[in-house]
Amino acid sequence: MTGVTADRVPFDPTDPDFVADPYPVFARLRAEAEVHRHDGMGLAVAVSHAACSALLRHRSLGRIWTDARPVDQFASFNLLHRNSLLENEPPTHTRLRRLVAAAFGRGHVERMRPWVERLADDLVAGLAGRIADEGSADLLEQVAAPLPVQVIAELLGVPDADRGLLQPWSNAIVKMYEYDLDEPRRAAAERAATEFVAYLRELVALRRRQPGEDLVSDLVAVTDADGGKLTEDELVATAVLLLMAGHEATVNVVGNGTLALMRHRDQWERLVADPGLLATATEELIRYDSPLQLFERTATADVEIAGFPVREGEKIAALLGAAARDPEVFEEPDRLDIGRTTNPHLGFGVGIHYCLGAPLARVEVQAALGALARRLPRLALAAEPVRRSEFVIRGLHDLPVTSG
């Protein structure tokens, strides 16, 4: 179906029941129309796979950054986003992506694969030890959260002594992407951005003097065909984007995904029995409970998505979790199937904004799942986990587990 329903607030992103399980609501909305007006969030939302894919690919629907206001209170947060690969369109996006992809393309993912696998195994060994000593432990705290932070820190060349700074900065900054955020958390996001920017300027200066085998050194050195280089602000924004996107996506895929496997024991036991399913399991867990639920675009000209008009300057968002459960694309979409081979989920985006870090994220998730299945084949929930209250970035506060 096309068009828009009369309900101008089709869901409440702050409703705990909706946040706990938005998928029945998404199914109802898909049955009514492919795109809905959401007056509460001030934009339209696409809920079908076709509509989400179309809006993510449409060249007249871009990532047009609008400064957080008041501007003088968000100088660092706005600096990071004005200079971000994610928040720019061609020709700026083309130049930034070419330079960042060239630096990323210097073998970093494959270089790090054995290191990531060892790290995941060590973290899971620590989780197993805590369970043995105390009866249960928090998988999020012991494995899912530290893994991506350590990986991105290693990728960027952040010294070991400073790595504990990164996760709190990322956690504070990403709160700004939620709707109706209170002033204390907005202020905390700007403080974190200011501290992060200052830290990275020092790290960039160090790598200019002392290059290493890390991504920051390559970002400092990379030039395009015309001799152009990343500005310092662009380099800092790229490093922050890699941390925030890499950390938030991976921690929540591992957390949400492990929870899904614990609630579908047949799929967990299937993975334990056949490690060859790690690759398809990773894609299925990204699809089944998407860590990023909403991705905005702004119209640079009048367009239509699934028959719904979006005027120049208006916003429309892809509800990625809704697209991932579309029965027009996925057979039995509400069923978890770690062997699913036809799986065109949109979890890493599509088009020019497809996630550059997707190969590294896949390595991390596969390493974590593989280590859990190998070391803790009888892993089980120790208690019901607490879900985070935010809708856009979907994740858990904790994931208490035990081993029978």
N, C-alpha and C positions, 0 to 999 in steps of 0.2 A: 504493500500500500504506500501511497505517497501523501504528502500534505502534512497538516498539523492538527492536533486535537484542540478541543476547546479548553482543556485543562492547561492553564498557563504556568503552573508550577507542578510539573509531573512527578517530582520527588523532592524530598527535603534532605540535602547532603549532610545535615547535622543530626538527623534522626538516628539514634543508636541502632534501632531495628533495621533500618535501611542499610547502614554502614556494615552491620554484621553480615547481611546477605542481600546484596542489591540485585541479584540475578533474577528472582521472580518478577520484580518490578520492571527490569529491562525486558523480560519476555513479554509482559503485558504491553509495554510501550511499542515494541517491535510489531506486535500484532495490530496495533492501532495506526501507526504511521512510522515512516523511516526517519523523520526529523520532527522534533518538537520544540516549541518555543518555551524557554524557561525564564520567566520574568524575574524570579528570585536571584538567579545568577547573571541576568542581563545578557543572555545569548541564546542561540539555538543549539540543540544537542542532537547529533546523529546517532542512531541506535542500531542500524543495520550494518552488516559488513560492507555491503556495496556502497552505502552512503558514506561511511567512515573512510573507506579506501578512496572514494572519489574526492572527498574534501582534502585528504592528506596529499593527494597527487595534484590537485588543481593549482595551476600557476597563478591564478588570481586570488588565491587564499594563502596568505603568507603569515609568517611569524613577524608581526610588527610590534616592536617593543614600545611600551608606554611606561615612562618613568613612574616608579612608586612615589606617592605624594604624601606630605609635602617634600619637594625635591631636596631642599636643604637638609632634611633629616635622614635621607637615604642615599647619601653620596656614594658610598662604597657598594651597596646593593645594586644601585643603578649602573655604576661603572662596570660591574661584572656582567650585567645583562646587555648593556649597549654594545659591548665588545665580544659578545658570545657568538659562536658559530650557530647555536640553536636559535638565537633571537634575531638573525639577519637573513635577508633574502638576496638573490643575485642583484648586482655583481659582487657585493661585499661577501656574501656567503660563498660564492664560487671561489674567490681568492682565499678566504680563510680555510675552506674545506680542502682545497688543493694543497695548501701548506701543511695543515695538520695531518692530512692523509699521508703526505710524503714522509713526515716524521714517524707516524705510526707504522708505515710500511717498511721500516728498517728492521723487521724481524722481531719486534718486541714481544708479540703474543707467543710465538713458538719458542723464543728464548726463555720466556717465563713459565711455560707449561710445566716442566719438571719441578720448578720451584713452587708453583701453586699447588701441585699435587702433594708435595712433601708437607707444605704448610697445612693443607686441609687434613692430611693424615695426622699431623701433630695435634691440631685443634680437636679433632674427634677423639684422639687418644686421651687428651685432657678431659673431655666430656665424659668418656667412659670411666676414667679414674674418679671423677667427682661423683658419678652415679654409684660406683662401687663403694666409695667412702660414706656417702650421705643418703643413698637410696634413690635420689633423683637430682636433676640439674636442669638449668635453663639452656636449651639448645641455642636460643637467640644470643644470649650473652656469651656462651662458650665457643660457638662456631659461626653462626650466620652473620653476626655483627662484626667481629674482628677480621674475618677472612677478607672481605672486599676492601676494608680500610688498609690492611697490610699489603694487599696486592697493588692497590693504586699508589700507596706510599712507595713501594718498591719500584713500580713503574716510573714514578716521577723522580725518584732519587732522594726522597725525604729521609734524613738521618733517623736511625732507630730511636734516639732520645726524644724526637719531636713527634713521633707518630701518634701518640695519645691525644694530641691537639686536634687531629683532623675530624674524628667522628662527631664530637660536640659541635664543631663549627658547621659541619654539613647538616646535622640534625636541626640546628637553629635556623639556618638559612632557608631550608626547604619548607619550613612552616609557612613562609610568605606565599606559597602557591595555593594555599587553601582559601576558601571563601569565608568572609566575615571573621577575619582574625582579630583578636583583641590587641590593644595597644602594647601591653607588656611583651607579648611575643613578637610583635613587629619591631619593637625596640631591640629585643634580643637578637633578631635576625640581622639588623644593621650592625650591632656590636660585633657579631661573629664575622660578618663580611669585612668589616674594617680590620679586624685582627688577622683574618686570613689573607687579605690583600697585602698587608704590611709584611707578613711572613714570607709570602711568595716573592715579593720584590727582593727580599734578602736572598732567597734561594736562587732566583734568576741571576742576581749579581754574582753569587758564588759560582754558578755554572758558567758564566761568561769568563771568569778567571780560571776556573778549574773544571773543564768539561769532563763528564763521565759517560758511562754506558747506560744512560737513562733518557727518558722521554723529554725532560726539561732541557737537557743538553742538546738533543736533536731539534727541539722547537726553537732554541736559541740560534742554532746553526742553519736551519733549513732556509732555502731561498727558492723562489719560483723562477720560471723561465726568463722573466724580465728583471731578475735580480732583487725582487721585492722580498721583504721579510716581515714577520709578525712584529707589531709594535709591542712594547712592554705590557701595555694594558691588555692587548689581545692575548698575549702569552699567559698572563695571570688569569684572565677570564677562561681560557682553554683549560688550564690546570684545575681551576675550581669546578668547571663543568664536568670534567672527567671524574673528579672525586664525588660530586653530588650525584651525578647520573649513575656512575658505576657503583657507588656504595648503596644508594637507595634501591636501585633495581635488584642488585644481587642479594642483599640482605633479605628483601621481601620475597624474592622468588624462592630462596632457600627456606625461609620461615613459612610462608603460605603453602609452598609446595610440600614440605615435610608434614605439615598439618593435614593437608589433603591426603597424603599417603597413609598417615596414621588412621584416618577416617575411612580409608578404602584399603583394608588389610590385604585383599587379594592382589592389589597393584603393588603394594610394598613387598609382599612375598615374591611376586613375579620379578621385581627388580633385584632382590637379594639373590634369586636363583639364576638370573641372567644379566650380568653386568654389560652385556652387549646392547642392552636397551637404554643405556645412560643418555645417549644423544637424543633419541625420540622422547624419552621421559622428560628431559629438560625442556624441550619445545612444548610438550603437553602441559607441564606445570605452569609455564608462562601463559599459555592460553587459558587454562582452567580457572585461574584466580589471578588476574593481571595485577602486577605491582603498581602500574600506572593506569588509572581508570579514565583519565580525561586529558585531552591534548587540544589546546586552543589554536584557532586560526582567525585572522582578520581579513576581510574582503578588501582588496585593492581596486576592485571594480565590481559592478553588479553581476552576481552569478546566481545559478540555481543548483541546488544539490537535492537530488531525488524529488524534483518538482517544487522544492521549497525555496523561495527567493531570499537571498542574502544581499542586502544593499551595501554599496561601498562604505567602508568604515565600520560595519557591523561585525560582530564576532559570531563564530560557530565553532563548536567543539565536537571532536570524535570521542564517543564513550567507548573506549577500547574494550572494557569488560563486556559491554553489550554486543559489540561486534564479534567477540570471541565465542559467544554462545548462540550465534545465528544458525538456525537449522537449515537455512538455504545453502550454507557453506560447509558446516560440520555435521557429520552423521552422529546422531545422538549427542548433541553438544553438552548436555548436562552430565554425561557419563565421563569419568576419568579413565583414560585408556593410554597407558604409557607406551604402548606400541603403535599409537596412531601415526600413520605415515603421510596422510594427506592433511597438512596442518598449516594453512596459510594465515596464521595469526598475525596481528598487527603490533605485537608487543614491542618490537624494535622500530616501529614506524615503517613508512614506505616513501619512495620518492627521494627528493634531494636532501631531506632531513633524516634519512635512514641512519640509525645509530652506528657511529664509527667504532664504538667500543663493544659491539655485539659479539665479535669473536672471542674477546677476552672474557666477557660475561659468561659465555657458554662454557669456556674452560673452567671458570670458577665454580659454576653450579654443578657441572659434571664431576669435578673433583670432590666437592662436598658430599654429593649424593653417593658417589662411589665409596668414599671413606666411611660414611655412615652405614651403608649396606654391608660393607666388609667387616667392620669392627663391632657393629651393634646390630646384628641381624634380627634380634628380638626387641628392637626399639619400640616403645609404646608411650602414649600420653600418660603422664603422672597426675595431671589435673587439667581442667579446662583452661586454655590460654586466654589472656586478656587481649582484645583487639584494640588497636589504636583508634582514636575517635575521628581521625581525618578520613575524608572520602577520596580525594584526588590521588594521594599516595597511600596505597592500601597495604597495611602491614599489621604486625602484632607487637604488643609490649613485651610479651614473654612467651616462651614455649616450653613448659616444664615436661621433661621426659624421664623415662626410666627404662630398664631393660629386664625383661622377665627371666 
